[in-house]
Amino acid sequence: MGSHTRYRSIVVDGLSIFYREAGAPDAPVLLLLHGFPSSSRMFEPLLDRLADQFRLIAPDYPGFGHSAAPDPRSPYTFDGIAETMAGFAAAVGVDRYLLYVQDYGGPVGFRMALADPGRLRGLIVQNAVAHDTGLGPLWGTRRAFWQDRAAHEAAVRENVLSMAAIRTRHVGNDPDPERYDPDLWVDEHAFLSRPGEIERQVDLQYDYRTNVASYPAWQDWLRRTQPPLLVVWGRYDTSFEVTEPEAYRSDVPGAEVHLLDGGHFVLDTRPDEVAALIRSFAGRVRATGGAGHNVSRES
């Protein structure tokens, strides 16, 4: 069935936040938090496939996609994005939700979950890291950048804006690159090329060091609360290590873990499989009553 997606904006903390929404207003909410350098557009495949079961809500972060950019004089941080997304959820009338996080969605979503855990019904992690061992060799440049910003900023700027790097985030080391629509990275490059965008994104790359420092707290939260957890991972991701899904399962033994033949943005190539896994997972979350209960272990 068609999703009948609506393309909307709402003002949160003085910023116009763009979002995509599909599904019945009274259906269970699936809140979708996108990664870098993407936007809510990455979730269009799920909006098309799951609108009969969920109210799907996919916002663009400030400075991403079609949302307004933050004041360049203000710090651009993950703390700030998480606060805006929490305000966004309240503004659109969302009290509880299943949370889907990908890449940057991980640090945003973990901040939201720890700040207000009562809203979380369950967590879906797709190629988002919460363990230092999950950051692959490509993170060497960023680690150097965090230690000496001035010496390494030029290299980070090149990585952020390079068309080749943006393409690699999608295709990774997939042996079948012809499955990927080049419009994916061409559109992202266009957004990144807007005036002032590279400065905002480099600031956020620098702030990523706060995520790594927070990993132990996120792991502790996972171990203490044992939330319903589904980990869906594209095995051809060259940014994040393929060992990271099992690191999540070490924290939450009841987690479901699925490795799929896809890249960093696994919805590029495997939307049907991901949608089916979400349907099944949501059914188990309903059966167990939501957060704080394990779901069945699968591999």
N, C-alpha and C positions, 0 to 999 in steps of 0.2 A: 504494500500500500504506500501511497505517497505520504510524505511527512507533513505537508502543509506548513512548512517552516515559516516563521515570522521573523523579520529582521527589525530589531527594535533598539532603542537607546533610552537610558535613564540616567539622571544626574545623581552622582554619589560623591560626596565631599567636594562639590563644586566642579567635578569632571563629568563629561558626557561619556558614559560607558556603553559601548555597543554590545549587543548580544543576539544570539540566535536561539529561538525557542520553538519546540515542536511537542505535540502531544496534548492530552486533555489537562485542563488546569487542576483537576482534582486527582490526577494520577501520582504515584510515587515519583519523587524527584530524583533525577540523575544529574548532578552538577558536574560539568566537564571543564577541567582546567588545562589549558594548552601549554605547549612547550615553546622553546626558542628554535628558530626565529619565526614561528608559525603564528596562528591566531585561531579564533573559533572556527575558521573554515576547515581546519583539520578534522572536525567532528561531523562534517556533513554526511559522511557514510553512515554514522550511527543515527543521526536524525532521520535519515531515510528508512532505517531498518527497525528502530525501536519505538517509534512514536505511538504505536498501538498499545504499548505497555507502560511507558514512562512519560512524565513531563521532563523533557530534556532541556537543559539551560546551559548554554555555552557562551560565556563572556569573553571579550577581548580585554586584556590587561591595559591599564593606562600606558600609552605610548606604543601599543601594538594594534595591528589590524586597523579597525575603524574607530577605536576609542580615542578620546582626546589625549594629548600628551601632557605630562605633568609640567609644572613650572620648572624651567631649567635652573633656576636659582635654588631649588629645593633638592635635597638628596634623593636619588633614585635608588631605592632599596627593595629587597624582598620583604622586609617588615612592612614597608609602605604599601606594596602591592597586596599583601595578605590582609592588611587593614581595609583596603579599598574593596577587596573581594568579599570580606565579611560584611561590610556595609552594603555591597551589592546584593548579597543573598537576602539580607533583611529587607532591602528596598523592593525586591520582587516577590516578597511574601513567602520565603522559604524557611521553614522551621527545622525540618530534618531532611537528610538527603543521603543517597549513595554518592560517594565522591570518587570521580575518575581523575587521576593525575598522571600527566606525562611530562617528562623532562622538567622544565621550570615549574610545572604544576606540582611537582613533588614538594619542593621547599615552600611554595605558597600553601599547598594543602596541609602539610604537616603543621605549619604555624596555625592555620585555622583550626585544625583538629585539637591541638594541645590547648589552644586558647578557649575553645568552647566544645568539649567532647560530646556534650549531650545532643548536639545536632547531627552527629555522624551515625548513620545506620550501618555502613560498611565502606570498605576502601578497596578501590581497584587501582593497582599500580601498573603502569605500562611504560617501561623504559624510563624510570625515574629512580635516582640513587639515594640511598639513606645510609650507605656504608662507604668508608674511604676506599676500601678495596674494589668498589664498583667503578671507580674512575680510571679509565684506561690510560695508556701511554700518551695519547693526544693531549692529556691534561698537564703535561710537563710544562708547556709554555705558560699556561694559566697559573700554575703553582709558582713559577718564577715571577710572574706579573704581580701576584699577591705579595711577594716578598719585596719587590722593587718595581713599583708601578712605572716610574719614569723610564727605566731602562728597557721595559718590555711592552709598553703600550702600543708602539707601532706594529709589532707582530700580532697583537691581539686585534687591533683595528683591521688588519689585513685579513685575519681569519674570519672575523665577523662579517665583513662585507664581500669577501671573495665569492664569486659565482661558483667556482669549483668547490669551495668548502661547503657552501649551502647545498649544492647537489649531493656531496658526499654524505651530509647529514641524513639525506633521504635514502640513497642507494646503498651506502655502506659497502660491504664486500659481498653483496648479493650476486650470485653467479648468473642471474637472469635480469640484468638492468633494464631490458626492454619492457618490463612490466610497469615502469614508473613514468608517469606523465610529467614532462618537463615543465609544464605550467606551474607545478607545485613550487619549484625553486625560483622560477622567473618572477612569479608574483611576490614571493618573500623578498627577493632582492629589490624589487620596486619599493616595497614598504621600507626596507632598511636604507634606501637611498634618499628618503625624504630629508629635508633640511632639519638639522639637529638630531636626527635619529641615531647616528653613529655615536655621538657623545653620550646619549642616554644609555645606549646598549653597552658601551664600554664601562660606564659607571656600574651597570648591573653585573657585568662580568667581574668587576673588581669586588663587588659586594658578595659574590658567590662564596667567597672565603668564609662568610658567616654561616653559610649552610654546612660546610664541612665541619666547622666548629660545633654545630648543633647536632651532628649525626648521633653522638652518644645519647643525647636527651631524647631524640626521636626513637632510637632503638630501645631505650628504657621504657618509653611510653608503650611501644608495641608489645614488649615483654609483659608489662604490668597489666595492660588492658585486654590483650588478645582480641583485637577487633576482627570481625569477619573480613578476610583478606583474600583477594584474587590478584595474582601477579601474572600478567600477560606480557611476554617479552619477544621482541624481534631479534632473532639470533644473529642477524647480519649487521647489527649496530656496531660501529667502530669507535663510538665515543664512550660507551659504557660497557663494562665487562659482562660476559655471559654468565659469570659466576654470581652476579648480584641477585637473581631470583632465589637461589638457594640460601643466600644470606638472609633474605626476608623470612624464609621458612625456618631458619635457625632461631629467629626471634618469635615467630608465630607458627608453631609446629602444625597447627591445623590449616594453614594456608593452602590454597590451591595454586599451583605453579604450572604454567603452560609456556613452552618455547614454540614459537611459530616461525615459519619461513618468511620473515619480513625484516625490514630495517628498523631504524630508530623510530620512524613513524609507521608502525605496523598497519595502521588503517589504510595506508597507501595501497596495500596489496592483499590484506587478509580481513576485510571488514565483516564478511559473513561469519568467519570463525569467531571473531571477537564478539560480535553481536550475540551469537549463540551461547558463548561462555557467560556473558553478562546476564542473559535470561536465566540460565541455570543457576548462577550464583545468587541472583536476586531472589529466586524461589527458596533457596536454602536460608538466606538471611531472614526472609519472612517466617520460615518454619522455626528458626531458633530465636526469634525475637529481636534481632538487631545487634548492635554493638555490644561487645563484652562476651560473646559466645563464639566458640570455634565453629568453623564449617568443616566439611569432610575433606580429608587430605587426598589430593590427586597429583599425579605427575605427568 
